Amino acid sequence: MKLEKISLKKYVLLIFLFVIVTAGTLIALDKALHMDLDFSLVPHRLWLILLAMMFIYIVLDATRFYVILDALDIHFTAREMLSLTVIGTCVSNLTPFLAGGSIAQIYLIHQKNVNTGDAIAGTIIKAMLAQVFFFLSLPIILYFNIDTLGFEFEAYRSVLPVIFIGFLLWIIFVVVFSFFYQKPIDKLKNKLAQRPDSKKKEMLIKVVNEIDVSLSALNRFFRVKPIKILKAMFFTALHFMFVFSFSVVIILSLGYNLSPGDIITHQMLSQFIMYFGFTPGASGFAEGGFAYLFSNLVSDTHLGVVVFLWRFFTVYLVMGIGFVALVFEVIKVRRKVGQHERISR
């Protein structure tokens, strides 16, 4: 990915696609669930509270990434980390399966004279820690709160401990294997190198190389001081718990007397649905899944407002800030490239 060659027009088109899908989903939900977008129901102080929470959310997201990069001996200023964070959020929400943000961040980190392998390591560890937190905490929280989701989810209660234990064993295996992976990976590479040339061979080599990079990143991370690993895990958990608190604050501010645990349970499940959305930023999947799940807790009068406020302050507004930061980064890199070309002439 070469940032200096990025067409901002392409990203503008993706933003329009995101807006169209999101708007279409909200209109469809309005027809299906009879939601009303009546912002007069929103207390004025709630707008200010959510705006303040959005900035804290960005800072926490930047902090968890900063701590991970610092553990790998990669150092950035606070301003650079905030820029990396909002650009990553913006690009993630413009690409299917939320996949593009890491690629943009890898390139931007590399632009600061950081080795590409180190940049990849940082983004891999950030993603892995998020998965560890999410897929270990979700089965536990759902198991003890499954009844709040409705009888249709009750049948899945017995499966949740299996998911938790299975994922935990997988994590243990990956951690242990990351200390002893080099010999088996090298043997596998040698075997692949001896095979006749083919498209299948090229694909397998690429897969093995990706596994090698990922395991190398984990190996480096697990060899740092334990306090740095604990800090990375702590700020990852803190970031996600703060993200889940948006819906708690919104719903309770609208006068509902609900348990924060019940709200977080619904929020985590809707967040899980988002990871399978193939549209830009899971637009449509996010709003639809959230509205469906929270329709059991919130009345039709407030449901549209709750859905919009949640997405506006956790995604829409952050995307706007991120796109402005992306434009500045593109201009900066293009100027740098232009200067190098003039000097080389």
C-alpha positions as CSV (number, residue, x, y, z in Angstrom):
1,M,0.0,0.0,0.0
2,K,1.6,3.3,-1.1
3,L,0.1,6.2,0.6
4,E,1.4,8.7,-1.8
5,K,-0.5,7.0,-4.6
6,I,-3.7,6.7,-2.7
7,S,-6.6,8.3,-4.6
8,L,-8.6,10.3,-2.1
9,K,-11.5,10.1,-4.6
10,K,-11.6,6.4,-3.9
11,Y,-12.0,7.0,-0.2
12,V,-14.7,9.6,-0.8
13,L,-16.6,7.1,-2.9
14,L,-16.2,4.5,-0.1
15,I,-17.5,7.1,2.4
16,F,-20.6,7.7,0.2
17,L,-21.1,3.9,0.0
18,F,-20.8,3.7,3.8
19,V,-23.4,6.5,4.2
20,I,-25.8,5.0,1.7
21,V,-25.7,1.5,3.3
22,T,-26.1,3.0,6.8
23,A,-28.9,5.4,5.8
24,G,-30.7,2.6,3.9
25,T,-30.4,0.3,7.0
26,L,-31.8,3.0,9.3
27,I,-34.7,3.6,7.0
28,A,-35.4,-0.2,6.7
29,L,-35.2,-0.5,10.5
30,D,-37.6,2.4,10.8
31,K,-40.1,0.6,8.7
32,A,-39.6,-2.8,10.2
33,L,-39.3,-1.8,13.9
34,H,-41.2,1.5,13.8
35,M,-38.2,3.4,15.2
36,D,-38.4,7.2,15.6
37,L,-35.4,9.5,15.3
38,D,-36.7,12.1,17.7
39,F,-33.7,14.0,19.0
40,S,-35.9,16.1,21.2
41,L,-35.9,13.1,23.6
42,V,-32.2,13.4,24.1
43,P,-31.1,15.4,27.1
44,H,-28.8,18.3,26.1
45,R,-26.2,17.1,28.6
46,L,-26.0,13.7,27.0
47,W,-24.6,15.2,23.8
48,L,-21.7,16.8,25.8
49,I,-21.2,13.6,27.8
50,L,-20.9,11.4,24.7
51,L,-18.6,13.9,23.0
52,A,-16.3,13.9,26.0
53,M,-16.5,10.1,26.0
54,M,-15.6,9.9,22.4
55,F,-12.3,11.8,23.0
56,I,-11.5,9.5,26.0
57,Y,-12.3,6.5,23.7
58,I,-9.8,7.8,21.1
59,V,-7.1,8.4,23.8
60,L,-7.6,4.9,25.3
61,D,-7.4,3.3,21.8
62,A,-4.2,5.3,21.1
63,T,-2.8,4.4,24.6
64,R,-3.3,0.6,24.1
65,F,-1.5,0.8,20.8
66,Y,1.3,3.0,22.2
67,V,1.9,0.5,25.1
68,I,2.2,-2.4,22.6
69,L,4.6,-0.5,20.3
70,D,6.6,0.7,23.3
71,A,7.0,-3.0,24.4
72,L,8.5,-3.6,21.0
73,D,10.8,-0.6,21.4
74,I,8.9,1.5,18.9
75,H,8.3,5.0,20.1
76,F,5.9,7.7,18.9
77,T,4.7,11.0,20.2
78,A,1.2,11.4,21.6
79,R,0.1,13.4,18.5
80,E,1.4,10.7,16.2
81,M,-0.4,8.0,18.1
82,L,-3.7,9.9,18.0
83,S,-3.3,10.4,14.3
84,L,-2.5,6.7,13.8
85,T,-5.6,5.7,15.8
86,V,-8.2,7.9,14.1
87,I,-6.8,7.0,10.6
88,G,-6.9,3.3,11.5
89,T,-10.5,3.7,12.6
90,C,-11.4,5.6,9.5
91,V,-9.9,3.2,7.0
92,S,-11.2,0.1,9.0
93,N,-14.7,1.4,8.6
94,L,-14.3,2.0,4.9
95,T,-13.2,-1.6,4.2
96,P,-15.0,-5.0,4.4
97,F,-14.6,-7.0,7.6
98,L,-12.9,-3.9,9.2
99,A,-9.7,-5.1,7.7
100,G,-8.0,-2.0,6.1
101,G,-7.0,-0.1,9.2
102,S,-4.1,-2.3,10.1
103,I,-2.6,-2.0,6.6
104,A,-2.8,1.8,6.7
105,Q,-1.2,1.9,10.2
106,I,1.6,-0.4,9.1
107,Y,2.4,1.9,6.2
108,L,2.3,5.0,8.4
109,I,4.5,3.4,11.0
110,H,7.0,2.4,8.3
111,Q,7.0,6.1,7.1
112,K,8.5,7.0,10.5
113,N,11.6,4.9,9.7
114,V,10.4,1.8,11.5
115,N,11.1,-1.6,10.0
116,T,8.1,-3.0,8.2
117,G,8.3,-6.3,10.2
118,D,8.2,-4.3,13.4
119,A,5.2,-2.4,12.2
120,I,3.4,-5.6,11.3
121,A,4.3,-7.1,14.7
122,G,2.7,-4.2,16.5
123,T,-0.6,-4.4,14.6
124,I,-0.7,-8.2,14.9
125,I,-0.2,-8.1,18.7
126,K,-2.9,-5.4,19.0
127,A,-5.4,-7.5,17.0
128,M,-4.5,-10.7,18.9
129,L,-4.8,-9.0,22.4
130,A,-8.2,-7.7,21.3
131,Q,-9.3,-11.2,20.2
132,V,-8.1,-12.7,23.5
133,F,-10.1,-10.2,25.5
134,F,-13.2,-10.4,23.4
135,F,-13.4,-14.2,22.9
136,L,-12.5,-15.0,26.5
137,S,-14.8,-12.5,28.2
138,L,-17.8,-12.9,25.8
139,P,-18.6,-16.6,26.6
140,I,-18.3,-15.9,30.3
141,I,-20.6,-12.8,30.2
142,L,-23.1,-14.4,27.9
143,Y,-23.2,-17.6,30.0
144,F,-24.2,-15.8,33.2
145,N,-26.6,-13.4,31.3
146,I,-28.0,-15.5,28.5
147,D,-31.5,-15.2,29.9
148,T,-31.5,-11.5,29.3
149,L,-31.1,-12.1,25.5
150,G,-34.4,-14.1,25.2
151,F,-35.4,-17.7,25.1
152,E,-34.0,-18.1,21.5
153,F,-30.5,-17.8,22.9
154,E,-31.0,-20.2,25.8
155,A,-30.1,-23.3,23.7
156,Y,-26.6,-21.9,23.2
157,R,-25.7,-21.7,26.9
158,S,-24.2,-25.2,27.0
159,V,-21.9,-24.4,24.1
160,L,-20.3,-21.3,25.7
161,P,-18.0,-23.2,28.1
162,V,-16.8,-25.3,25.2
163,I,-16.0,-22.1,23.2
164,F,-14.2,-20.6,26.2
165,I,-12.1,-23.7,27.0
166,G,-11.4,-24.3,23.3
167,F,-10.2,-20.7,22.7
168,L,-8.1,-20.8,26.0
169,L,-6.4,-24.0,24.9
170,W,-5.7,-22.5,21.5
171,I,-4.1,-19.4,23.1
172,I,-1.9,-21.6,25.3
173,F,-0.8,-23.6,22.3
174,V,0.0,-20.4,20.2
175,V,2.0,-18.9,23.1
176,V,4.0,-22.1,23.7
177,F,4.5,-22.7,20.0
178,S,5.8,-19.1,19.6
179,F,8.9,-20.1,21.6
180,F,9.6,-23.2,19.5
181,Y,8.2,-22.3,16.1
182,Q,11.4,-21.6,14.1
183,K,12.6,-25.1,13.4
184,P,9.2,-26.5,12.2
185,I,8.6,-23.4,10.1
186,D,12.0,-23.6,8.5
187,K,11.5,-27.3,7.7
188,L,8.1,-26.5,6.2
189,K,9.7,-23.7,4.1
190,N,12.4,-26.1,2.8
191,K,9.8,-28.7,1.9
192,L,7.7,-26.1,0.0
193,A,10.9,-24.8,-1.8
194,Q,11.5,-28.3,-3.1
195,R,8.0,-28.6,-4.7
196,P,7.5,-27.9,-8.4
197,D,6.6,-24.3,-9.2
198,S,2.8,-23.7,-9.2
199,K,0.2,-21.2,-8.0
200,K,-0.6,-23.5,-5.1
201,K,3.1,-23.5,-4.0
202,E,3.2,-19.7,-4.1
203,M,0.0,-19.4,-2.1
204,L,1.3,-21.9,0.5
205,I,4.6,-20.0,0.8
206,K,2.8,-16.7,1.4
207,V,0.7,-18.4,4.1
208,V,3.7,-19.8,5.8
209,N,5.5,-16.5,5.6
210,E,2.5,-14.8,7.2
211,I,2.5,-17.4,10.0
212,D,6.3,-16.9,10.5
213,V,5.9,-13.1,10.8
214,S,3.0,-13.5,13.3
215,L,4.8,-16.0,15.5
216,S,8.0,-13.9,15.4
217,A,5.9,-10.9,16.6
218,L,4.5,-12.9,19.5
219,N,7.9,-14.3,20.4
220,R,9.3,-10.8,20.7
221,F,6.4,-9.6,22.7
222,F,6.5,-12.5,25.2
223,R,10.2,-11.9,25.8
224,V,9.8,-8.4,27.1
225,K,9.4,-7.5,30.7
226,P,6.1,-9.0,32.2
227,I,5.0,-5.5,33.4
228,K,4.9,-4.4,29.7
229,I,2.7,-7.3,28.8
230,L,0.4,-6.7,31.7
231,K,0.1,-3.0,30.7
232,A,-0.8,-4.0,27.2
233,M,-3.5,-6.4,28.4
234,F,-4.8,-3.9,30.9
235,F,-5.2,-1.0,28.4
236,T,-6.8,-3.4,25.9
237,A,-9.4,-4.5,28.4
238,L,-9.9,-0.9,29.6
239,H,-10.4,0.3,26.0
240,F,-13.1,-2.3,25.3
241,M,-14.9,-1.9,28.6
242,F,-15.1,1.8,27.9
243,V,-16.4,1.2,24.4
244,F,-19.2,-1.0,25.9
245,S,-20.1,1.8,28.3
246,F,-21.4,4.1,25.6
247,S,-24.7,2.2,25.3
248,V,-25.0,2.0,29.1
249,V,-24.7,5.8,29.4
250,I,-27.1,6.4,26.5
251,I,-29.8,4.1,27.7
252,L,-29.6,5.1,31.4
253,S,-29.6,8.8,30.4
254,L,-32.9,8.2,28.6
255,G,-34.5,7.2,31.9
256,Y,-34.4,3.4,31.7
257,N,-33.8,1.4,34.9
258,L,-31.7,-1.4,33.6
259,S,-28.7,-3.3,34.8
260,P,-25.5,-2.2,33.2
261,G,-24.5,-5.8,33.0
262,D,-27.6,-6.6,30.8
263,I,-26.8,-3.7,28.5
264,I,-23.2,-4.7,28.2
265,T,-24.2,-8.3,27.4
266,H,-26.4,-7.0,24.5
267,Q,-23.6,-4.7,23.4
268,M,-20.9,-7.4,23.3
269,L,-23.1,-9.7,21.2
270,S,-23.9,-6.9,18.7
271,Q,-20.1,-6.1,18.6
272,F,-19.5,-9.8,17.8
273,I,-22.0,-9.6,14.9
274,M,-20.0,-6.6,13.4
275,Y,-16.9,-8.8,12.9
276,F,-18.8,-10.8,10.2
277,G,-20.1,-7.7,8.3
278,F,-18.7,-7.7,4.7
279,T,-19.9,-4.2,4.0
280,P,-17.6,-1.1,4.7
281,G,-17.3,-0.8,8.4
282,A,-20.0,-3.5,8.9
283,S,-22.5,-0.8,8.0
284,G,-25.9,-2.3,8.0
285,F,-24.8,-5.3,10.0
286,A,-23.9,-3.1,13.0
287,E,-27.0,-1.0,13.0
288,G,-29.3,-4.0,12.3
289,G,-27.8,-6.3,14.8
290,F,-27.7,-3.6,17.5
291,A,-31.4,-2.6,16.8
292,Y,-32.5,-6.2,16.8
293,L,-30.8,-7.1,20.1
294,F,-31.8,-3.9,21.9
295,S,-35.4,-3.9,20.8
296,N,-35.9,-6.2,23.8
297,L,-34.6,-3.5,26.2
298,V,-35.6,-0.2,24.6
299,S,-39.0,1.0,23.4
300,D,-39.6,1.8,19.7
301,T,-39.7,5.5,20.7
302,H,-36.1,5.5,21.8
303,L,-34.6,2.7,19.7
304,G,-33.7,4.8,16.7
305,V,-32.1,7.4,18.9
306,V,-30.1,4.8,20.8
307,V,-28.8,3.2,17.6
308,F,-27.8,6.5,16.0
309,L,-26.1,8.0,19.1
310,W,-24.1,4.8,19.6
311,R,-22.8,4.7,16.1
312,F,-22.4,8.5,15.7
313,F,-20.1,8.9,18.7
314,T,-18.2,5.6,18.3
315,V,-17.9,5.5,14.5
316,Y,-19.3,8.3,12.4
317,L,-17.6,11.2,14.1
318,V,-14.3,9.4,14.6
319,M,-14.3,8.5,10.9
320,G,-14.7,12.1,10.0
321,I,-11.8,13.1,12.2
322,G,-9.8,10.2,10.8
323,F,-10.4,11.2,7.2
324,V,-9.2,14.7,7.9
325,A,-6.1,13.3,9.5
326,L,-5.6,10.9,6.5
327,V,-5.8,13.8,4.0
328,F,-3.1,15.7,6.0
329,E,-0.9,12.5,6.0
330,V,-1.3,12.0,2.3
331,I,-0.4,15.6,1.6
332,K,2.6,15.4,3.9
333,V,3.9,12.1,2.2
334,R,3.4,13.5,-1.3
335,R,5.4,16.6,-0.4
336,K,8.2,14.5,1.0
337,V,8.2,12.3,-2.1
338,G,8.2,15.4,-4.3
339,Q,11.2,16.8,-2.4
340,H,13.2,13.6,-2.8
341,E,12.4,13.5,-6.6
342,R,13.6,17.1,-7.0
343,I,16.8,16.4,-5.1
344,S,17.5,13.3,-7.1
345,R,17.2,15.3,-10.3
